[in-house]
Amino acid sequence: MAFSGLTEIEFCEQRKLNSLAHMIGRTPLLAVHLTWKGKRRVIFAKAEHYNLTGSIKDRMALNILRCAYASGALKPGDTIAEATSGNAGIAIAALGRALGHPVRIYMPDWMSEERKSLLRSLGADLHLVSREEGGFLGAIAATEALAAAREDVFLPCQFANQENCNAHAASTGPEILSQLASQNLTPDAFIAGVGTGGTIMGVGRALREAAPAVKVHPLEPLESPTLSTGYKIGSHRIQGVSDDFIPAIVKLDEIDDVVSASDGDAILMAQTLASELGLAVGISSGANLIGALAVQDQLGSEATVATIFCDDNKKYLSTDLARTEPVKPGYVTPDVKLIGFESIPYYAAEPAAASMMA
């Protein structure tokens, strides 16, 4: 690939970015077959644990850093500082270190021990923020204070940076459309849990450009309905979604109704996906599958509904995901029978999917 007109430093940066890009995106779309309410159903889920650091956040991190280089906001030797609940920080730490930058991460101290260990192992300077110190808002304030005190600090600002949404509008959304098209399908709905909101806003934009009638639903924990109320309520166990505020890039008037899932139900669903299908995904993936079934129920059992399996379960083995979770009235998981899944590649060159049906 030619890089004419670039300085030697810029040339190296572009080569590194392009190399990293080969390790991010183009993930399989899983057709998850199951029965619920007496009917056979299929839910489509992007297997985002196949990205470089094991989560969908790699897409956002790569695009933000690439655009920051292009604009000059990020320069060689700058420190990258970010507030995160874990996956975004892990992605930024890995990409930032690969690009040669010091990385400083501010994270609420109640996140999983695996997240903390991964960030430290990736060379990040990790600063934990307690609830008394402000939690997520305190973490964001700490990054802003650092940037105000120094001229060599770049803030990705994932909760407010439009390049977060653009990453998914340019990659995740078009991939879903292409993979569904390879099965002669178009999406009727898309649903995803909201952390920063980049996924729901970016994928929603791409899907609606191709299929204007598609429903785009944000998901939140039943125990902490921040999106529904407009402010933080309660606490929950679905790490990575429903933080202490509604992010600036989330435009609720541009998407459809909020869907909720109980954190206990989400844990049970994630456990079931792992134990019965070998899909070792995180808690938010279980929540997304539950939300997708609820949306499909509204549209009809044959509706084509897509969602995201955001990450794997390795970051949650010290949490309740690795413990026995009690079943409570109203949970969806006990009434779902998982049958199997098919993996649909992004390139979709062959009409037949690689079957993993039980």
WOMOJO-V588030 format. One record per residue. N is the residue number from 0. RES is the residue in one small letter. SS is DSSP state (H for helix, E for strand, C for the rest). OMEGA is omega in degrees with one decimal (NA if undefined). D_LAST is the distance of its C-alpha to the last C-alpha in Angstrom with 1 decimal. Layout:
# WOMOJO-V588030
N:RES:SS:OMEGA:D_LAST  N:RES:SS:OMEGA:D_LAST
This chain:
# WOMOJO-V588030
0:m:C:-177.1:44.1  1:a:C:177.0:47.7  2:f:C:-176.3:49.0  3:s:C:177.6:52.6  4:g:C:-178.9:54.9  5:l:C:172.3:53.1  6:t:C:-179.7:54.8  7:e:H:179.1:53.5  8:i:H:179.6:51.9  9:e:H:178.4:50.3  10:f:H:179.4:49.0  11:c:H:179.0:47.4  12:e:H:-178.7:45.8  13:q:H:178.8:44.3  14:r:H:178.7:43.0  15:k:H:179.6:41.3  16:l:H:179.7:39.8  17:n:H:177.0:38.5  18:s:H:178.1:37.0  19:l:H:-178.2:35.2  20:a:H:178.5:34.0  21:h:C:-176.4:32.0  22:m:C:-175.0:30.0  23:i:C:177.9:29.3  24:g:C:-178.6:27.4  25:r:C:-178.4:25.4  26:t:C:177.9:22.1  27:p:C:168.2:18.7  28:l:E:-177.9:17.8  29:l:E:171.2:14.2  30:a:E:-176.3:12.9  31:v:E:-178.7:11.1  32:h:E:-177.9:9.5  33:l:E:170.5:10.5  34:t:E:177.7:12.9  35:w:E:-176.7:16.5  36:k:C:175.1:19.7  37:g:C:-177.8:18.1  38:k:E:174.1:16.9  39:r:E:-177.0:13.9  40:r:E:173.4:14.6  41:v:E:173.2:14.0  42:i:E:-178.9:15.9  43:f:E:-176.4:16.9  44:a:E:176.0:17.8  45:k:E:-177.9:19.8  46:a:E:-171.8:18.7  47:e:H:175.3:22.3  48:h:H:176.0:21.9  49:y:H:175.8:22.2  50:n:C:-173.0:25.9  51:l:C:-177.7:28.7  52:t:C:173.8:29.1  53:g:C:177.2:25.5  54:s:E:179.0:26.2  55:i:C:-176.0:27.1  56:k:H:176.1:30.8  57:d:H:-178.6:31.3  58:r:H:-179.7:31.7  59:m:H:-177.0:34.4  60:a:H:179.8:36.2  61:l:H:-176.9:36.4  62:n:H:179.3:37.8  63:i:H:-179.3:40.3  64:l:H:178.8:41.6  65:r:H:-179.4:41.9  66:c:H:178.7:43.8  67:a:H:174.0:46.0  68:y:H:-176.3:47.0  69:a:H:-177.7:47.8  70:s:H:-176.5:50.0  71:g:C:179.1:51.7  72:a:C:177.9:50.5  73:l:C:-177.4:48.9  74:k:C:178.7:51.1  75:p:C:178.5:50.9  76:g:C:178.9:51.4  77:d:C:171.4:50.7  78:t:E:174.7:48.8  79:i:E:-179.3:45.6  80:a:E:-177.5:45.4  81:e:E:171.6:42.7  82:a:E:-171.1:41.7  83:t:E:170.5:38.0  84:s:C:174.0:35.5  85:g:C:-173.1:33.8  86:n:H:178.8:31.4  87:a:H:178.6:34.2  88:g:H:178.1:36.6  89:i:H:178.2:34.3  90:a:H:-179.3:33.8  91:i:H:178.6:37.6  92:a:H:-178.3:38.5  93:a:H:-178.7:36.4  94:l:H:-179.8:37.6  95:g:H:179.0:41.1  96:r:H:177.8:41.6  97:a:H:179.5:40.2  98:l:C:174.6:42.9  99:g:C:-177.4:45.5  100:h:C:164.6:46.1  101:p:C:-179.0:46.7  102:v:E:176.5:44.2  103:r:E:-175.4:45.0  104:i:E:173.9:42.4  105:y:E:-174.2:43.2  106:m:E:174.7:40.5  107:p:E:-171.8:40.5  108:d:C:-179.9:40.7  109:w:C:175.9:38.0  110:m:C:-172.3:35.1  111:s:C:179.6:32.8  112:e:H:178.0:34.4  113:e:H:178.0:31.8  114:r:H:-179.1:33.1  115:k:H:-178.4:36.6  116:s:H:179.4:36.0  117:l:H:-179.9:34.2  118:l:H:178.9:37.0  119:r:H:-178.6:39.6  120:s:H:179.0:37.8  121:l:C:175.3:37.9  122:g:C:179.4:41.7  123:a:C:171.4:41.9  124:d:E:-170.6:44.9  125:l:E:176.6:43.1  126:h:E:-179.2:45.1  127:l:E:-175.8:43.7  128:v:E:-178.8:45.0  129:s:C:176.0:45.2  130:r:C:179.6:45.2  131:e:C:178.2:49.0  132:e:C:174.8:49.3  133:g:C:177.8:47.5  134:g:H:-178.7:43.8  135:f:H:-179.7:42.3  136:l:H:176.2:45.6  137:g:H:177.8:47.5  138:a:H:178.1:45.2  139:i:H:179.3:45.9  140:a:H:-179.8:49.6  141:a:H:178.0:49.6  142:t:H:-179.8:48.4  143:e:H:177.9:50.9  144:a:H:178.2:53.7  145:l:H:-179.5:52.8  146:a:H:179.3:53.0  147:a:H:-176.9:56.2  148:a:H:-176.3:57.8  149:r:C:-179.8:56.8  150:e:C:-175.4:56.9  151:d:C:-177.9:54.2  152:v:E:174.9:51.2  153:f:E:178.3:48.5  154:l:E:176.4:46.4  155:p:C:177.6:43.1  156:c:C:-173.9:43.3  157:q:C:-177.5:39.6  158:f:C:-176.6:40.2  159:a:C:-174.1:42.9  160:n:C:-177.8:42.4  161:q:H:177.7:41.5  162:e:H:171.7:40.1  163:n:H:178.2:37.1  164:c:H:-177.0:36.3  165:n:H:178.8:37.3  166:a:H:-177.4:34.8  167:h:H:175.2:31.9  168:a:H:-177.0:33.8  169:a:H:-175.3:34.1  170:s:H:-173.2:30.7  171:t:H:-179.0:27.8  172:g:H:177.6:28.7  173:p:H:177.0:29.3  174:e:H:178.7:26.1  175:i:H:179.5:24.1  176:l:H:-178.8:26.2  177:s:H:-178.2:25.7  178:q:H:175.4:22.0  179:l:H:179.6:21.7  180:a:H:178.8:24.4  181:s:C:176.4:22.4  182:q:C:-178.5:20.0  183:n:C:-178.9:23.2  184:l:C:168.9:23.0  185:t:C:-175.2:25.6  186:p:C:171.0:25.2  187:d:C:-178.7:26.4  188:a:E:173.6:26.2  189:f:E:178.9:25.8  190:i:E:178.5:25.9  191:a:E:174.7:26.4  192:g:E:-176.3:28.1  193:v:C:170.1:31.7  194:g:C:171.3:33.2  195:t:C:-176.1:35.7  196:g:C:-178.4:34.5  197:g:H:-178.3:34.3  198:t:H:-175.4:30.7  199:i:H:-178.5:31.1  200:m:H:-176.9:34.5  201:g:H:177.9:33.8  202:v:H:178.8:30.4  203:g:H:179.0:31.9  204:r:H:-178.5:34.9  205:a:H:-178.9:33.0  206:l:H:-178.1:30.8  207:r:H:174.3:33.8  208:e:H:-179.8:35.8  209:a:H:-177.2:33.3  210:a:C:-172.4:32.4  211:p:C:-176.6:35.2  212:a:C:-176.3:33.7  213:v:C:176.0:30.6  214:k:E:-178.6:30.5  215:v:E:-172.6:30.6  216:h:E:170.7:30.0  217:p:E:179.7:30.8  218:l:E:176.8:29.2  219:e:E:177.5:31.0  220:p:E:176.8:30.6  221:l:C:-176.0:31.8  222:e:C:-177.2:34.0  223:s:C:-173.6:35.8  224:p:C:-177.3:36.3  225:t:H:-179.3:38.4  226:l:H:-176.4:37.6  227:s:H:-174.9:38.4  228:t:H:-178.6:41.6  229:g:C:177.3:42.9  230:y:C:-174.4:43.4  231:k:C:174.9:41.7  232:i:C:172.5:40.9  233:g:C:178.7:39.4  234:s:C:-176.6:37.0  235:h:C:-174.4:33.2  236:r:C:178.5:30.6  237:i:C:-174.9:28.6  238:q:C:177.6:30.4  239:g:C:176.3:31.1  240:v:C:175.8:31.6  241:s:C:178.8:34.5  242:d:C:-171.5:37.2  243:d:C:-174.5:40.8  244:f:C:173.6:41.6  245:i:C:-176.5:40.5  246:p:C:-177.1:40.5  247:a:C:-177.4:43.1  248:i:C:177.8:40.6  249:v:C:178.6:38.8  250:k:C:-174.2:40.4  251:l:H:179.3:39.2  252:d:H:179.9:41.3  253:e:H:-179.3:39.3  254:i:C:-174.0:35.8  255:d:E:-172.0:34.4  256:d:E:176.4:34.2  257:v:E:176.3:33.0  258:v:E:-178.7:29.8  259:s:E:174.5:29.4  260:a:E:178.3:26.8  261:s:C:-179.4:27.7  262:d:H:177.5:27.4  263:g:H:177.1:26.1  264:d:H:178.7:23.3  265:a:H:177.4:22.6  266:i:H:179.0:22.5  267:l:H:-179.1:20.1  268:m:H:177.7:17.7  269:a:H:177.3:18.0  270:q:H:-178.4:17.5  271:t:H:176.9:14.3  272:l:H:-180.0:12.9  273:a:H:-172.1:14.0  274:s:H:-176.2:13.1  275:e:H:-178.2:9.5  276:l:H:-178.0:8.4  277:g:C:177.9:11.3  278:l:C:-174.5:13.2  279:a:C:-175.3:16.6  280:v:E:-178.3:18.6  281:g:C:-174.4:21.9  282:i:H:-179.0:23.1  283:s:H:176.6:24.2  284:s:H:174.8:20.7  285:g:H:177.8:19.7  286:a:H:-179.1:22.8  287:n:H:178.1:22.1  288:l:H:176.9:18.8  289:i:H:178.4:20.7  290:g:H:179.3:23.5  291:a:H:177.2:21.5  292:l:H:178.4:20.2  293:a:H:178.6:23.9  294:v:H:178.9:25.1  295:q:H:178.6:22.6  296:d:H:178.7:23.8  297:q:H:-174.7:27.3  298:l:H:-175.5:26.7  299:g:C:-171.9:24.4  300:s:C:179.0:20.6  301:e:C:-177.1:20.6  302:a:C:178.2:22.4  303:t:C:-176.6:21.3  304:v:E:179.9:21.5  305:a:E:176.7:21.3  306:t:E:-175.1:21.7  307:i:E:162.7:21.8  308:f:E:-163.4:20.0  309:c:C:-175.9:23.4  310:d:E:179.6:23.1  311:d:E:-174.8:21.4  312:n:C:-173.0:21.9  313:k:H:-179.6:24.4  314:k:H:-173.0:27.3  315:y:H:-174.5:26.6  316:l:C:173.3:26.2  317:s:C:-177.2:29.8  318:t:C:179.3:29.1  319:d:H:176.4:27.6  320:l:H:-178.6:24.1  321:a:H:-179.4:24.3  322:r:C:177.2:25.8  323:t:C:-178.4:24.9  324:e:C:179.9:25.2  325:p:C:176.6:26.6  326:v:C:180.0:25.1  327:k:C:178.8:27.8  328:p:C:178.3:28.5  329:g:C:178.7:27.2  330:y:C:-179.5:24.1  331:v:C:-170.1:21.1  332:t:H:-177.5:18.4  333:p:H:-178.3:18.7  334:d:H:178.8:18.0  335:v:C:173.0:14.9  336:k:E:178.2:11.4  337:l:E:-177.1:8.9  338:i:E:-177.8:5.7  339:g:E:178.5:5.1  340:f:E:173.4:8.0  341:e:E:179.1:10.2  342:s:E:-179.3:13.4  343:i:E:-178.3:16.5  344:p:C:179.9:19.5  345:y:C:-176.3:22.9  346:y:C:172.5:24.8  347:a:C:-177.2:22.5  348:a:C:-178.4:24.3  349:e:C:-176.8:21.7  350:p:C:-177.5:20.3  351:a:C:177.2:16.8  352:a:C:177.0:14.6  353:a:E:-169.5:12.8  354:s:E:171.0:9.1  355:m:E:-176.6:6.5  356:m:E:178.5:3.8  357:a:C:NA:0.0
